[in-house]
Each structure stands twice: as structure tokens, then as C-alpha cells.
Amino acid sequence: MITVVIPTYRRPRLLARAIRSVLAQTDPDFTVWVYDNASLDETAAVVAAISAEDRRIHYAAHQTNIGANANIIQGMERIASPFFTVLSDDDVLLPTLFERAMAAYAHYPEAMFVSSPVLLVDPRGRVIKVDGSQWPTALYRPPLGLAAMVELGHFIWTGTVFRSELLQQVGGLDPAIGSSSDLDFQVRVASHHAFATVSEPGAVFSWHPASPSSHPALDHFWPGWQLIIDKIRADNGVPSEVRTTVAARLQRRLRTMLVLVALYATARGRFDDADRATDLLRVRYQAPVAAVTLQAIAAVARYLPPFRAALHLCATRLRWRGRYRLRPVQVDFDRRYRQLLLIPELPSTVRKDSAA
């Protein structure tokens, strides 16, 4: 049995799409729990309409907004099944995710989670990235799995099925880490347990310009990543040479992310974020050349708005470079999965209730 935790907040039509993608799974052994973060809209009625058709759908609501991370944490604390996954209400699962994950668990019984690549798809239905495609199908044991995760990148957990016993063995999400708590959780697992990967995509991450998670912002990386690095250095259960290597690699990645944050913030006119990222590079991470260069770019962008627009275009093209290589993926996606992105109309009973 797999529990699907869906944290939601004021997106009832997208939520209906997400739930329908779970109901389309080829492995039917699952239950869905929707955790409504005080939406005060049609969310409850949408879930009630779907659960009337399928009793595997359940609903719980908070009376006040407790925050996105706290909502996920509470949902994970209530899991009672052997396996679980977390699905954002604007994302969708591909039909064979659970079937392939369970087959991988049967093949690799020591694995504590199984991850699949995730398709990043924009509002026009264009596949702009296959996140996780760099991972070949395999079993990864500690501590080599941890080193591989830091080298190749962690997983978008929408495409990951976890063993629930991990929540007792390594703990749940750390509220102090913030929006990088999924990375922290995966690092803690990979430090001490095996995990497996499969090559077939398992989910769709909906990338759209208005989503905070779709853009590199300072609070996505700082101070969360540094706290993760500090945890790794303090974990005596990991060999010291591995801790040193992993911490150094993560710190290099963090410096790169801070440069990207500064560039994106400058391009979008968020100069406070750009200044903070630049200060961190100069003071905390001893990167004076990068800091001076970013300061010069920000100074030009403040007084020349056309330069800011050009910077934004360059940053976007750099981020999605190589997209032309995804044409075969796009053709396959359009043929097999595009219908999963269709946003359903709210049931008539829901529309009537909400208009009353």
C-alpha cells in the first residue's frame, strides 16, 4: 500500500487533475490523503465529489494556514502504510510510477526509496527538462550513493516512492531547512541507506513563471543548504573522507547557486536578493571576483532597464539550453501523456455549492 500525500492550497481544479492522475495508476494499491491548508474555497467539495466515486480518497483540513512545509510535515507524520510519496497539487503522476517502483523494490529489496525521472513541462505543454535522466537504473549503497547524489543532483520527489520506515529511522522533514527540506531528507537517507533508480519517467512537474519553486530565489538555498552541509560534516556515521568530499561538492554547488540567484534576481528587478547573494559570496564563501562582477552587472541593470531584459533572456536560455535535444521526449509525451495535463471542469455540484 502506498499513501499519496497531497498538500494543497487554493488550486481546486489543479488538485482534481492531480488526484485523477493517481487514480490512473496501473498499480491500484494506494490511498490518497489531501491536506487542505485552509483554502476556504471549493477544495473540500472537489475532494468530496471524487471520493464519492473512489473511497481511496481522503481529506483533512487545517482551520488556519500553517505554512506549506508544515502542511507536508503533518501529512507525513500521519502515514500508516508501508510506502508513501508526496504529490504537489499542480503536478501529476504518470500511470506506471507505482508499478515500476514496486518492481524495483522487488528487484532491490534493500532499497529505501525508488526514484524516477520527472518531466518539467511549461504551461504550453513543452517538455523543457527531464530531471533525473542522468541517473542510470541501478541500486546505490551508502556511502557511494550519497556521493553520487551530490555529484548528479538530488531527485524531484514527485517521482519518488519512499519506504515509510524511513520516517522512524532518519526522521521526517526538518522545519529549519525550509524549502530545501526535501534535499536534506534525501541526503540523510542516502548517508545510511541504499536507494534505487529507474530510467522511465514517473511524474510531471508543472513549471510556470508564477510559481516560486520554478525560479532560483535566495531563500530556496540559503541558509538551508549551509545547514545541510553542516549536518553532513557532523554525521560521524559517514566516513570522514566521504563527509569532506560531499561537503566540499555541496558548497561548490551552493556558490554556483548563489551566482545564479544574483543574476536571476537582478534580471527580475529584485535587487535586495541580488545584494544579499553577492554579500554571501564575498564574505562567507570567499568569492570576491564573482561578487564584484555581480555588483557591476546589478549597477548597470538598475539604470538600464533594457539591459535587465536582455539579462533575463540570456539567463532563461542558459537555464534551458539543450532543450532541442528533447524532441523525441516531446513526441513521446504528446502521444502518451498530454491528456493528463488537461484541467478538468469542476463537477456541477461543486460549482452550484460554491455559488450558493
MIVEXTOR-913911 format. One record per residue (C-alpha): residue in one letter; x, y, z. Coordinates in nm, 4 decimals, always signed. Layout:
REM residues N
r type a u X v Y w Z $
...
REM end
This chain:
REM residues 356
r type m u +0.0000 v +0.0000 w +0.0000 $
r type i u +0.1257 v +0.3447 w -0.0985 $
r type t u -0.0011 v +0.6613 w +0.0694 $
r type v u -0.0068 v +0.9662 w -0.1578 $
r type v u +0.0241 v +1.2858 w +0.0457 $
r type i u -0.1176 v +1.5848 w -0.1446 $
r type p u -0.0688 v +1.9204 w +0.0293 $
r type t u -0.2949 v +2.1775 w -0.1312 $
r type y u -0.3819 v +2.5462 w -0.1085 $
r type r u -0.6390 v +2.7260 w -0.3249 $
r type r u -0.5976 v +2.5321 w -0.6501 $
r type p u -0.9057 v +2.3058 w -0.6644 $
r type r u -0.9062 v +2.2418 w -1.0406 $
r type l u -0.5376 v +2.1512 w -1.0417 $
r type l u -0.5973 v +1.9357 w -0.7361 $
r type a u -0.8679 v +1.7445 w -0.9236 $
r type r u -0.6182 v +1.6830 w -1.2047 $
r type a u -0.3536 v +1.5607 w -0.9592 $
r type i u -0.5949 v +1.3179 w -0.7931 $
r type r u -0.7136 v +1.1853 w -1.1293 $
r type s u -0.3515 v +1.1111 w -1.2208 $
r type v u -0.3212 v +0.8956 w -0.9092 $
r type l u -0.6447 v +0.7126 w -0.9933 $
r type a u -0.4950 v +0.6328 w -1.3357 $
r type q u -0.2092 v +0.4304 w -1.1811 $
r type t u -0.1661 v +0.0792 w -1.3181 $
r type d u -0.0935 v -0.0413 w -0.9631 $
r type p u -0.4182 v +0.0191 w -0.7700 $
r type d u -0.2831 v -0.0469 w -0.4188 $
r type f u -0.2807 v +0.3086 w -0.2864 $
r type t u -0.4660 v +0.5584 w -0.0732 $
r type v u -0.4745 v +0.9374 w -0.1206 $
r type w u -0.4752 v +1.1905 w +0.1616 $
r type v u -0.5420 v +1.5542 w +0.0695 $
r type y u -0.4268 v +1.8047 w +0.3321 $
r type d u -0.6086 v +2.1325 w +0.2777 $
r type n u -0.4092 v +2.4273 w +0.4106 $
r type a u -0.7096 v +2.6494 w +0.4933 $
r type s u -0.8050 v +2.7072 w +0.1303 $
r type l u -1.1598 v +2.8271 w +0.2124 $
r type d u -1.2674 v +2.7587 w -0.1478 $
r type e u -1.4081 v +2.4606 w -0.3411 $
r type t u -1.1269 v +2.2234 w -0.2371 $
r type a u -1.3346 v +2.0280 w +0.0149 $
r type a u -1.6214 v +1.9897 w -0.2323 $
r type v u -1.3857 v +1.8772 w -0.5103 $
r type v u -1.2375 v +1.6054 w -0.2901 $
r type a u -1.5832 v +1.5026 w -0.1701 $
r type a u -1.7060 v +1.4663 w -0.5294 $
r type i u -1.4090 v +1.2478 w -0.6270 $
r type s u -1.4121 v +1.0428 w -0.3059 $
r type a u -1.7793 v +0.9649 w -0.3671 $
r type e u -1.6551 v +0.7766 w -0.6750 $
r type d u -1.3490 v +0.6205 w -0.5092 $
r type r u -1.3167 v +0.5507 w -0.1361 $
r type r u -0.9360 v +0.5548 w -0.1537 $
r type i u -0.9524 v +0.9359 w -0.1471 $
r type h u -0.9450 v +1.1060 w +0.1965 $
r type y u -0.9486 v +1.4647 w +0.3159 $
r type a u -0.8175 v +1.6611 w +0.6144 $
r type a u -0.8197 v +2.0381 w +0.6595 $
r type h u -0.6421 v +2.2968 w +0.8716 $
r type q u -0.8510 v +2.5836 w +1.0018 $
r type t u -0.5651 v +2.8287 w +0.9510 $
r type n u -0.2739 v +2.8400 w +0.7072 $
r type i u +0.0116 v +2.6618 w +0.8859 $
r type g u +0.2618 v +2.7079 w +0.6032 $
r type a u +0.3448 v +2.4848 w +0.3083 $
r type n u +0.6291 v +2.2934 w +0.4743 $
r type a u +0.4373 v +2.2348 w +0.7984 $
r type n u +0.1439 v +2.1023 w +0.5963 $
r type i u +0.3693 v +1.8415 w +0.4305 $
r type i u +0.5295 v +1.7523 w +0.7636 $
r type q u +0.1926 v +1.6864 w +0.9267 $
r type g u +0.0821 v +1.4761 w +0.6302 $
r type m u +0.3967 v +1.2653 w +0.6527 $
r type e u +0.3522 v +1.2182 w +1.0274 $
r type r u +0.0131 v +1.0524 w +0.9672 $
r type i u +0.1283 v +0.7936 w +0.7120 $
r type a u +0.0254 v +0.4417 w +0.8147 $
r type s u +0.1150 v +0.2423 w +0.5005 $
r type p u +0.4495 v +0.0739 w +0.4126 $
r type f u +0.5221 v +0.3213 w +0.1303 $
r type f u +0.4466 v +0.6854 w +0.0519 $
r type t u +0.5009 v +0.9640 w -0.1969 $
r type v u +0.4349 v +1.3389 w -0.1904 $
r type l u +0.2461 v +1.4980 w -0.4795 $
r type s u +0.2046 v +1.8751 w -0.5194 $
r type d u -0.1461 v +1.9709 w -0.6236 $
r type d u -0.0273 v +2.1249 w -0.9521 $
r type d u +0.1797 v +1.8207 w -1.0589 $
r type v u +0.0706 v +1.4834 w -1.1980 $
r type l u +0.1883 v +1.1244 w -1.1782 $
r type l u +0.2461 v +0.9187 w -1.4903 $
r type p u +0.0436 v +0.5945 w -1.4942 $
r type t u +0.3221 v +0.3424 w -1.4308 $
r type l u +0.5065 v +0.5186 w -1.1468 $
r type f u +0.3818 v +0.2870 w -0.8703 $
r type e u +0.4074 v -0.0298 w -1.0805 $
r type r u +0.7706 v +0.0403 w -1.1725 $
r type a u +0.8614 v +0.1439 w -0.8177 $
r type m u +0.7187 v -0.1765 w -0.6716 $
r type a u +0.9022 v -0.3829 w -0.9355 $
r type a u +1.2253 v -0.2044 w -0.8394 $
r type y u +1.1640 v -0.2797 w -0.4714 $
r type a u +1.1154 v -0.6468 w -0.5583 $
r type h u +1.4449 v -0.6439 w -0.7516 $
r type y u +1.6329 v -0.4338 w -0.4942 $
r type p u +1.4778 v -0.5274 w -0.1571 $
r type e u +1.7361 v -0.3293 w +0.0400 $
r type a u +1.6385 v -0.0010 w -0.1311 $
r type m u +1.4707 v +0.2526 w +0.0965 $
r type f u +1.3405 v +0.4702 w -0.1840 $
r type v u +1.2982 v +0.4361 w -0.5599 $
r type s u +1.3233 v +0.7435 w -0.7818 $
r type s u +1.2137 v +0.8007 w -1.1405 $
r type p u +1.2937 v +1.0925 w -1.3730 $
r type v u +1.0468 v +1.3806 w -1.3705 $
r type l u +0.9409 v +1.5769 w -1.6788 $
r type l u +0.9418 v +1.9546 w -1.6348 $
r type v u +0.6586 v +2.0853 w -1.8531 $
r type d u +0.5681 v +2.4506 w -1.9117 $
r type p u +0.2132 v +2.5925 w -1.9443 $
r type r u +0.2203 v +2.5333 w -2.3224 $
r type g u +0.2855 v +2.1619 w -2.2732 $
r type r u +0.6502 v +2.1827 w -2.3771 $
r type v u +0.8949 v +1.9487 w -2.2053 $
r type i u +1.1793 v +2.1766 w -2.1007 $
r type k u +1.3828 v +1.9294 w -1.8971 $
r type v u +1.3934 v +1.5642 w -1.7902 $
r type d u +1.5130 v +1.5913 w -1.4321 $
r type g u +1.6912 v +1.2752 w -1.3160 $
r type s u +1.7695 v +1.1417 w -1.6636 $
r type q u +2.1394 v +1.1424 w -1.5703 $
r type w u +2.0765 v +0.8545 w -1.3286 $
r type p u +2.1050 v +0.5050 w -1.4831 $
r type t u +1.8831 v +0.2280 w -1.3475 $
r type a u +2.0758 v +0.0831 w -1.0529 $
r type l u +2.0996 v +0.0288 w -0.6790 $
r type y u +2.3147 v +0.2773 w -0.4873 $
r type r u +2.4529 v +0.1782 w -0.1467 $
r type p u +2.5980 v +0.4128 w +0.1158 $
r type p u +2.8236 v +0.5975 w +0.1216 $
r type l u +2.8718 v +0.5849 w -0.2572 $
r type g u +2.5050 v +0.6657 w -0.3086 $
r type l u +2.5466 v +0.9879 w -0.1104 $
r type a u +2.8493 v +1.0863 w -0.3175 $
r type a u +2.6558 v +1.0116 w -0.6382 $
r type m u +2.3598 v +1.2201 w -0.5211 $
r type v u +2.5784 v +1.5218 w -0.4574 $
r type e u +2.7552 v +1.4750 w -0.7924 $
r type l u +2.4499 v +1.4037 w -1.0122 $
r type g u +2.1879 v +1.6018 w -0.8213 $
r type h u +1.9061 v +1.5004 w -0.5895 $
r type f u +1.5604 v +1.3975 w -0.7067 $
r type i u +1.2334 v +1.5833 w -0.7501 $
r type w u +1.0437 v +1.3706 w -0.5041 $
r type t u +0.7209 v +1.3771 w -0.7036 $
r type g u +0.8758 v +1.0860 w -0.8933 $
r type t u +0.9935 v +0.9026 w -0.5804 $
r type v u +0.8277 v +0.6303 w -0.3707 $
r type f u +0.9702 v +0.6025 w -0.0171 $
r type r u +0.9557 v +0.3303 w +0.2461 $
r type s u +0.7631 v +0.4731 w +0.5421 $
r type e u +1.0023 v +0.3169 w +0.7940 $
r type l u +1.2494 v +0.5860 w +0.6947 $
r type l u +1.0459 v +0.8357 w +0.8953 $
r type q u +1.1416 v +0.6483 w +1.2127 $
r type q u +1.4988 v +0.5743 w +1.1080 $
r type v u +1.6144 v +0.9163 w +0.9810 $
r type g u +1.3234 v +1.1385 w +1.0853 $
r type g u +1.0890 v +1.3468 w +0.8736 $
r type l u +1.1402 v +1.6864 w +0.7172 $
r type d u +1.3448 v +1.9370 w +0.9167 $
r type p u +1.1465 v +2.2635 w +0.9512 $
r type a u +1.4701 v +2.4588 w +0.9956 $
r type i u +1.5823 v +2.3736 w +0.6409 $
r type g u +1.2823 v +2.5386 w +0.4756 $
r type s u +1.2207 v +2.4816 w +0.1058 $
r type s u +1.5315 v +2.2613 w +0.0721 $
r type s u +1.3997 v +2.0104 w +0.3281 $
r type d u +1.3432 v +1.7505 w +0.0534 $
r type l u +1.7162 v +1.7623 w -0.0298 $
r type d u +1.8025 v +1.7306 w +0.3386 $
r type f u +1.5719 v +1.4294 w +0.3741 $
r type q u +1.7240 v +1.2539 w +0.0723 $
r type v u +2.0786 v +1.3262 w +0.1905 $
r type r u +2.0035 v +1.1800 w +0.5338 $
r type v u +1.8626 v +0.8658 w +0.3720 $
r type a u +2.1496 v +0.8266 w +0.1236 $
r type s u +2.4032 v +0.8719 w +0.4025 $
r type h u +2.2971 v +0.5471 w +0.5691 $
r type h u +2.0668 v +0.3502 w +0.3372 $
r type a u +2.0542 v +0.2163 w -0.0183 $
r type f u +1.8242 v +0.3620 w -0.2808 $
r type a u +1.7356 v +0.2664 w -0.6367 $
r type t u +1.6577 v +0.4480 w -0.9600 $
r type v u +1.4628 v +0.3578 w -1.2728 $
r type s u +1.5033 v +0.5230 w -1.6114 $
r type e u +1.1372 v +0.5587 w -1.7153 $
r type p u +0.9842 v +0.8998 w -1.6252 $
r type g u +0.7323 v +0.8748 w -1.3447 $
r type a u +0.5819 v +1.2213 w -1.2980 $
r type v u +0.5310 v +1.5694 w -1.4401 $
r type f u +0.6434 v +1.8831 w -1.2584 $
r type s u +0.4397 v +2.1808 w -1.3780 $
r type w u +0.6826 v +2.4629 w -1.4410 $
r type h u +0.5173 v +2.8013 w -1.4722 $
r type p u +0.6501 v +3.1572 w -1.4372 $
r type a u +0.4289 v +3.2456 w -1.1397 $
r type s u +0.5464 v +2.9524 w -0.9271 $
r type p u +0.8105 v +3.0422 w -0.6647 $
r type s u +0.9567 v +2.6910 w -0.6938 $
r type s u +1.0184 v +2.7434 w -1.0660 $
r type h u +1.2766 v +3.0187 w -1.0137 $
r type p u +1.6026 v +3.0245 w -0.8175 $
r type a u +1.5396 v +3.2510 w -0.5182 $
r type l u +1.7775 v +3.3135 w -0.2301 $
r type d u +1.5576 v +3.1542 w +0.0366 $
r type h u +1.5488 v +2.8306 w -0.1665 $
r type f u +1.9209 v +2.7831 w -0.0951 $
r type w u +2.0188 v +2.9994 w +0.2000 $
r type p u +2.0575 v +2.9189 w +0.4814 $
r type g u +1.9069 v +2.5717 w +0.4133 $
r type w u +2.1935 v +2.4349 w +0.2039 $
r type q u +2.4540 v +2.5519 w +0.4537 $
r type l u +2.2642 v +2.3781 w +0.7337 $
r type i u +2.2647 v +2.0576 w +0.5256 $
r type i u +2.6402 v +2.0901 w +0.4727 $
r type d u +2.6904 v +2.1398 w +0.8460 $
r type k u +2.4826 v +1.8270 w +0.9184 $
r type i u +2.6934 v +1.6187 w +0.6801 $
r type r u +3.0153 v +1.7357 w +0.8423 $
r type a u +2.8792 v +1.6416 w +1.1864 $
r type d u +2.7498 v +1.2944 w +1.0883 $
r type n u +3.0039 v +1.0538 w +1.2369 $
r type g u +2.8184 v +0.7609 w +1.0816 $
r type v u +2.9609 v +0.8623 w +0.7427 $
r type p u +3.3332 v +0.8018 w +0.6750 $
r type s u +3.5312 v +1.1217 w +0.7293 $
r type e u +3.6769 v +1.1304 w +0.3768 $
r type v u +3.3273 v +1.0976 w +0.2289 $
r type r u +3.1970 v +1.3744 w +0.4548 $
r type t u +3.4788 v +1.6033 w +0.3461 $
r type t u +3.4260 v +1.5346 w -0.0242 $
r type v u +3.0476 v +1.5615 w -0.0117 $
r type a u +3.0508 v +1.8823 w +0.1938 $
r type a u +3.3027 v +2.0416 w -0.0454 $
r type r u +3.0959 v +1.9477 w -0.3512 $
r type l u +2.7757 v +2.0804 w -0.1969 $
r type q u +2.9497 v +2.4033 w -0.1023 $
r type r u +3.0736 v +2.4492 w -0.4596 $
r type r u +2.7195 v +2.3916 w -0.5842 $
r type l u +2.5888 v +2.6418 w -0.3300 $
r type r u +2.8333 v +2.9067 w -0.4548 $
r type t u +2.7144 v +2.8422 w -0.8108 $
r type m u +2.3525 v +2.8684 w -0.6994 $
r type l u +2.4209 v +3.1996 w -0.5273 $
r type v u +2.5649 v +3.3356 w -0.8527 $
r type l u +2.2533 v +3.2207 w -1.0400 $
r type v u +2.0280 v +3.3686 w -0.7716 $
r type a u +2.2042 v +3.7036 w -0.8011 $
r type l u +2.1709 v +3.7031 w -1.1809 $
r type y u +1.8048 v +3.5995 w -1.1779 $
r type a u +1.7211 v +3.8489 w -0.9033 $
r type t u +1.8934 v +4.1284 w -1.0958 $
r type a u +1.7124 v +4.0322 w -1.4167 $
r type r u +1.3765 v +4.0432 w -1.2351 $
r type g u +1.4496 v +4.3672 w -1.0503 $
r type r u +1.4814 v +4.2024 w -0.7058 $
r type f u +1.7954 v +4.3928 w -0.6147 $
r type d u +1.7727 v +4.3202 w -0.2405 $
r type d u +1.8025 v +3.9457 w -0.3127 $
r type a u +2.0862 v +4.0129 w -0.5564 $
r type d u +2.2737 v +4.2220 w -0.2987 $
r type r u +2.2313 v +3.9585 w -0.0256 $
r type a u +2.3542 v +3.6785 w -0.2529 $
r type t u +2.6519 v +3.8906 w -0.3573 $
r type d u +2.7391 v +3.9693 w +0.0048 $
r type l u +2.7309 v +3.5993 w +0.0925 $
r type l u +2.9671 v +3.5208 w -0.1939 $
r type r u +3.2098 v +3.7890 w -0.0859 $
r type v u +3.2023 v +3.7443 w +0.2930 $
r type r u +3.1004 v +3.3828 w +0.3627 $
r type y u +3.2311 v +3.1972 w +0.0581 $
r type q u +3.5430 v +3.3982 w -0.0318 $
r type a u +3.4472 v +3.4585 w -0.3938 $
r type p u +3.5464 v +3.8263 w -0.4392 $
r type v u +3.5778 v +3.8160 w -0.8189 $
r type a u +3.2272 v +3.6762 w -0.8611 $
r type a u +3.0913 v +3.9294 w -0.6103 $
r type v u +3.2499 v +4.2283 w -0.7851 $
r type t u +3.1283 v +4.1076 w -1.1258 $
r type l u +2.7732 v +4.0616 w -0.9977 $
r type q u +2.7780 v +4.4049 w -0.8347 $
r type a u +2.8809 v +4.5609 w -1.1655 $
r type i u +2.6041 v +4.3771 w -1.3521 $
r type a u +2.3463 v +4.4886 w -1.0931 $
r type a u +2.4663 v +4.8504 w -1.1154 $
r type v u +2.4165 v +4.8537 w -1.4918 $
r type a u +2.0773 v +4.6824 w -1.4620 $
r type r u +1.9487 v +4.9386 w -1.2112 $
r type y u +1.9939 v +5.2230 w -1.4578 $
r type l u +1.9401 v +5.0457 w -1.7901 $
r type p u +1.6115 v +4.8506 w -1.7907 $
r type p u +1.6749 v +4.7168 w -2.1456 $
r type f u +1.9918 v +4.5538 w -2.0130 $
r type r u +1.7861 v +4.3858 w -1.7412 $
r type a u +1.5509 v +4.2434 w -2.0031 $
r type a u +1.8429 v +4.1118 w -2.2071 $
r type l u +1.9945 v +3.9586 w -1.8935 $
r type h u +1.6671 v +3.7807 w -1.8185 $
r type l u +1.6546 v +3.6409 w -2.1728 $
r type c u +2.0134 v +3.5178 w -2.1520 $
r type a u +1.9566 v +3.3599 w -1.8113 $
r type t u +1.6478 v +3.1797 w -1.9372 $
r type r u +1.8253 v +3.0474 w -2.2450 $
r type l u +2.1222 v +2.9335 w -2.0391 $
r type r u +1.8976 v +2.7556 w -1.7934 $
r type w u +1.7104 v +2.5618 w -2.0611 $
r type r u +1.9994 v +2.5126 w -2.3025 $
r type g u +1.9884 v +2.1843 w -2.4869 $
r type r u +1.6101 v +2.1756 w -2.4973 $
r type y u +1.6222 v +2.0927 w -2.8704 $
r type r u +1.7576 v +1.7518 w -2.7717 $
r type l u +1.4227 v +1.6740 w -2.6073 $
r type r u +1.2272 v +1.6492 w -2.9325 $
r type p u +1.1926 v +1.2672 w -2.9114 $
r type v u +1.0823 v +1.3051 w -2.5477 $
r type q u +0.8287 v +1.5676 w -2.6538 $
r type v u +0.6845 v +1.3440 w -2.9248 $
r type d u +0.6504 v +1.0559 w -2.6796 $
r type f u +0.4978 v +1.2832 w -2.4153 $
r type d u +0.2427 v +1.4258 w -2.6589 $
r type r u +0.1426 v +1.0797 w -2.7719 $
r type r u +0.1175 v +0.9115 w -2.4316 $
r type y u +0.0613 v +1.1682 w -2.1599 $
r type r u -0.0526 v +1.5113 w -2.2792 $
r type q u -0.4137 v +1.4359 w -2.1875 $
r type l u -0.3062 v +1.4082 w -1.8236 $
r type l u -0.2376 v +1.7828 w -1.8246 $
r type l u -0.5925 v +1.8748 w -1.9202 $
r type i u -0.7503 v +2.0682 w -1.6343 $
r type p u -1.0943 v +1.9228 w -1.5606 $
r type e u -1.4030 v +2.1326 w -1.5091 $
r type l u -1.5286 v +2.1343 w -1.1538 $
r type p u -1.8234 v +1.8976 w -1.1058 $
r type s u -2.1585 v +2.0721 w -1.1417 $
r type t u -2.2424 v +2.0026 w -0.7783 $
r type v u -1.9243 v +2.1792 w -0.6723 $
r type r u -1.9975 v +2.4845 w -0.8888 $
r type k u -2.3500 v +2.5101 w -0.7503 $
r type d u -2.2347 v +2.4784 w -0.3915 $
r type s u -1.9611 v +2.7373 w -0.4369 $
r type a u -2.2006 v +2.9846 w -0.5985 $
r type a u -2.4641 v +2.9450 w -0.3293 $
REM end
